[in-house]
């Protein structure tokens, strides 16, 4: 079995290395370019690279999104953000979609 074969969790060592690099870049890059690692992860790391935790398939880009939100919240980068009426409508749409999607089963 070679070094790049997937294990039972659906990850490869190269995928884990890339994820670690992207996490570091997301955390330490300046704010204006901190989303570039997220875009690169979304484009170049396949969805098969994921952790299976309790039946949940957590893809690498979702882990990176969590890191990005932690960065924003820990550094207070949302200060001065003013929500418009359209932002509030969009947020309500997200909540309703999440709730309805949680209670329906795919056919």
Order of alpha helices (4+ residues) and beta strands (2+ residues): alpha-alpha-beta-beta-alpha-alpha
